[in-house]
């Protein structure tokens, strides 16, 4: 963007560089702010130092608070050099261009400024990603020390108690406690492994046979269903090729199925989990439904956060749904959840086929 109170200068500037860059011109600061609001991707701003209502250096000082990203350049004459030095020292401008300027001067300045803009923008993105990774690492470290040590302490305590007991009934009760603790530990280790695979693993796109995948899952979850009196209903409709990462889809399905079985109402007699998968026009829709304990509305927006647990009724790491959301995001899909407390939960996952990927 070029700002100048001389209309002829604006017209000449745009005519000269219109084939090289996407040029916006402004005859005053009000129009400049209008452009900034409408075009947040402006990378370089050139402004004449002397304008009727303000100076270029003052304008840059003011606009930097609201729009800090664009690279600012001042066009000035020798008589304004003190103002230029002040603006440079305070960080209001990236560089200045002396009048009279040549086309080569402007072109060189724009190229340098754009490179600086791209570099600093990428650095800002990386800093944001680094901060997010740092925050995640902090949560991960806490969870490892808490969720690994907790079950181990439970097992150690139960063993110490069992050494002093002779009654078989009491010993069985302790064994059940140890069983719960070991299952919780096993789930945490499994989810941690899935987390590592998602973060470090490379996606491998290949043909997905959902019927076979569901058959494998049914073989496992039908056993769990018989043990806990939960009916497992599975339906797959696939009449076209679907390309995606098999490992990611398994993580999505297994975690959703596992949660649906885990969070059932204890004494209900009509417990069920249903899974419906349909592939149409390059999209896989996966619907997992249960009539379990449900999720309170206050927790719905938080359930995909790392280590968040909506209930303490069942052992869990708070890792599963985080891995589900991460896998879906990596595959370019979406997930929606509807739940009614004490009535059940439905997850709707939509995944695009990568059939057009190189």
N, C-alpha and C positions, 0 to 999 in steps of 0.2 A: 504494500500500500504506500502511495506517495501523497503527502499532504503539503499543499502550497496555496497561498491566497491569490496567486496569479493564475488565472484560467489558462492563459497561453502556455505557461510552463507545464500545467497538468496535461493539456492536449498533446503537447510535443513529447512529453515523457511517455505517455501511453502509446502514441504512434510509433515511437522508436523501439519499445520493448514488448509490444503486444504479441509478437510471434515467439518470443523467448519465455515469457512468464505470464501467469494469470494476474493482470494488473488491476488494482482498485485505486481510484483517485478520490481525494477529498479536498474541498476548498476551505474547510475550517475544521476545528476539533469536534464540533457537534456531528458533522458528517463522518468523521473518522471513528467516533464512538459507535455510530450506527453500523458502520462496516464491521467493527470488531465484534459487536453483538451478533451480527448475522453470519459472520465468517470466523468461527473460533480457530480455524486452521491457518490463519495468516501467520507467516513465518518471519517476514522482514518488513519493517516499517521505516520509510525515509521521510523526514520532515524538515521543512525549511525553518531555520532558526527565527527569522523575523516575520511575525504575523501580527495583524492588527490587534487581536484580542488577547494574545499571550505570546510566549516564545516557545520554540520547539523544545528547549531543555526543560521548561516548566511543565509543558504538556507531557513529556516523557516521565517526569518525576511523578506526576499525578496518575497517569495511566498505568504505571508499573504496579501500583497497589491492586488494581482490578484485573489487569491483563499482564502478568509477569513474563509470559512465555515468548512473545514475539521479540526478535532481535531489533534493537532500536539504533537508527543511524541519523545523525544530524548533518544537514547541508548548511554550510555557513561561510561567511566571508572572513577575511583576516581580522577585521575590526571586532569580531565577536569571540575572539580566541579565548579570552578570560572565562566567558560563560561556558565555552566548550570544555576547557580544562576542569572547571568545577563539576560539570555534568559527568565527565569521565571518572573523576575521582570519587564521586558519590555513586557511581554505578548506574546512572540513568541511561547512558548510551554505550553501545558496543564499540562504535568508532564514528569518526566524523569525516565528511567529504568537503573539500574546499571548493568554493566557487572561483572561477568558472570550471565546471566539471566536464569531462569528456564521456562519451558513451562507454569507452573501455573502463574508466574509473568506476562508473555505476555498475557495469556488468560484473567486474571483479569483486566489488563490495557485496553485491547481492549473492554471488556464488559463495563467498566466504561466510557471509551471514547465514545463509541457508544451511551450510555444512555445520556451523556452530549450533544452529537451532535443532537440527536432526540429532546431533551428538548429545546435547543437553536433554532433549526429550527422551532419548533412549536411556540415558543415565537416570532420569527421574523414574521411568518405568521399572528399571532394574532395582533402584532403591526401594520402590514400593514393594516389589516382589521379594526383595531381601528382608524387609521388615515383616512381611507376612510370613515368610519362612521362619524367621527368628521367633515370632509369636507362636507359631505352630510347634516349633521345637521346644519352647518352654512348656507348653501344654503336654506335649508328648513325654518329656522328661518327667514331669510330675505324675502323669498317668502310669508310666512304667514303674516308678518307685512305689506308687500307691496300689495299683491293680495287680502287680506281680507279688508284692510283699504281703498284701492283705490275705489272699488265699493261702499262701505258704504258712503264715502265722496261724491261720485257722487249723490247718492240717497238723502243724506241730503241737498246738494246744490240745487238739483232740487225741493225738497219740499219747501225750503225757497223761491225760485223764484216763485213757483206756488201760494204761499200765496199772492203775490202782483199782480197776473194776473186775468183778467176777461175774456179774449178772449179764447173761447173753443179750437180754433186751436192751440194756443200757449201752452195751458195746455196739449193737446194731444201730442204735440212734446216733452214736458218734460216727459210725461208718457212713451213714447218710449225710451227716454234716461234712465229712471229708469228701464224699462224692460230689456234693454241690460245689465245694471249694475247688476241687480239681477240674470240674467242668468249666467253671468260670475262668480258671487259669488257661485251660485249653482253648476256650473261645477267644480270649485276649491274644494268645499267641497266633491263632489262625487269622484273626483280623489284622494283626500287626504285619503278618506275612503278606496278606492281600494289599495292605496299604503300601508296603515296599514295592510289590509288583506293579501297582498302579503308578507310583511316583517314578520308579526307575526303569520299568519295563517298556519296551518298544511295542507299539501296536502292530499286530500282524493281521492284515485283512485277508480273509479267505471265505469260502462259501460256508454258511451256517445252516446246519440241519437241525431245526428247532424240534422236530419230532424225536430225533435221537437224543437231543439234549434233555428234552422233557422226560423221555423214558428213563434216562440215567437218574434224573432228579427224583422221579416217582419211585424208583427202586429203593432210594434212601428214605424219602419222606413218608412213604406208605408204611414202612416199619415203625417210624416214629409215631405215625397216626394210630396204628394198632395199639401201641403201648399206652398212648394217652387218650384213646377213644376219640380221635379227631379224623373225620372223613376228608380225604384228599381227592379233589376233583380236578382233573387236568384235561384241557382241550387245546389242540394245535391245528391251525388252518394255514398251510403253506403250499402254494402252488406255483411259486416263482423263486428264483435264486435271490439270496440275500447275502450281501458281503459285509462282514464286520470282524471285530476282534473277539474270538471265542472266549478267551480268558476273562475279558471284561464282562461279557454277557453272563458268564457263569457266576461271577462275583455278584452281579445285580440280582440274578434269579435266586441263588442260594441264600443270600442275606434276607431278601424279602420273604422267601418261604420259611426260613428259620424263625424270623420274627413273628410271622403269622401263627406258627405252631406254638411258639414260646408264650405269647401273650394271650392265651385262651382263658376263659372263665373256668375255674377249677371244678366246680360241681355241675356244670352244664351237661346236658345229655345229648344235645344236638350240635356239637362243635364241628365246624368244617373250615377248610381252607380250599379256595378255588383259584386255579391259574388258567387264564385264557390268553392264548397267543395267536395273533392273526397277522399275516403279511400281505399287504396290498399296496400296489403302485410304489414299491421301493421303501415302504415304511413298515416297521415292526411295532405293533401295539401289544404291550404286555400288561395284563390286568391281574393283580393279585388281591384277592378279597378274603376277609375272614369275619367271623361273628364273635370276636374276642372282647377284651376289656376296653378297647378303643383308646383314643388319645384326647385328652382335654384340649379345648380350643387354645388355651394359654400356652400350650407346648408345641402346637403345630408348626409354627415358624422357626422353631429351634431344633427340631429333631435331627436335622442334617448337619448340625454343628459337631465338630470333633469332641468326643468324650461326653456329649450331652445325653442324659438319660431321663426320659419322661416319667419313669416309674422305677421304684426299687423293689417291686413285688417279685421280680425275677432277676437272676444274675445276668450281668451283661457288662460289656466294656465301653459302651457308648461310641463304638468304632464302626459298627456295621453299616448304619445308614449314611455315615460320612463317606465310607468307601463306595456305597451305591451311588450317591450323588456325584462323587468324583469320577467314577467310571462312566456315568451317563454324560457328564460334561465333556469328557475326553472323546466320546463318540459323537458329540454334537446333538445329543438328544435332550429330552425334557422329562420331568417327573412331576406328577400332581398327586396330592393326597387328600382324601376326604375321610373324616372319622367322626363317629358319634360315641360318646362315652357310654360304656357298658352295652354297646350294640355292635361295634365292629369297625374295621378300617379297610379302605380300598386304596391301593396304589395304582396309578396309571402311568406307565412308562411308554414313551414314543421314541424310537430310534430310526435314524435314516440309514438306508443301505449305502455303502461306499462303492457301489458298482461303477460310478463314474470317476473314481479316484485313479490317478496314474499308478 
